[in-house]
């Protein structure tokens, strides 16, 4: 143990630990359902492996909250999943969903690691990230082995190094000038977004047809349409550069209308995916040098942000949005009022 282990948890550390608890308790509920329905032994083994790691992580988080005298978040419990509910998605979608979950976790906990100062918390996020990377690697391998997901597009290997010779390299709007084809970096970010939104569209289809709350169902339909719109827009950009847009053969929603998950949990998962979409969009914009791409991505970000705001209002209205810990309201305290 080092000196920094004795430091009090900072606000940033408390916030990230709270987010981690929400994230991991939700993941456990999804995994419990998928494990129950898994038919392929290899898939079940991967699901159980990550579930066991998430369970251990949650135990560690609980101990930290208890040691610090902080109220334990509610997160998501066994009440948020219905054992024995009919299959909502076909075979292999469970692994596709887990792959996307771990993709999000890799980015999330890397950011959380950069916000941690206490040694034990930094080590915790290193473990979170390593476990997510391992699961992402395993799920990707299984999906490719089963031909359930395609590989990204290919381009001709470069025979020599090239440098941009004029400003036209960044041109995207002028109809009188040549619009260059997409480079490999841009293709990579566009394809990743297409892949994520393809999975998201299927996920939202199942959520929409099984939701109990009408407002939640409407949000899921809107999310499905938004994912479809994003996939179409980005696929068009690839096709304009004669880049093919492969799609997975597996991963569709069944005709079940019986909800295996609570509306609260499905709404929170939708919120997580929206946040992931905004982050990925920002990265894609940052690495896109053709002038039309950032504006197209900015329009997608605007639509995603507007959707996220509306879904947040539905969560608040239905009492589904658990508040993160917050700083004291000194103005109220000085007047002898409570924070409520």
Secondary structure, DSSP 8 states (H G I E B T S, - for coil): --GGGGS---HHHHHHHHHHHHHHHHHHHHHHHHHHH--SHHHHHHHHHHHHHHHHHHHHHHHHHHHTT--------GGGB-TT----B-TTHHHHHHHHHHHHHHHHHHHHHHT--SHHHHHHHHHHHHHHHHHHHHHHHHHHHTT-S---------SS-----SGGGG--S-TTS------HHHHHHHHHHHHHHHHHHHHHHHHHHH-SSHHHHHHHHHHHHHHHHHHHHHHHHHHHTT------SS--B-S--S-SB-HHHHHHHHHHHHHHHHHHHHHHHHT--SHHHHHHHHHHHHHHHHHHHHHHHHHHHTT----------HHHHHTT----
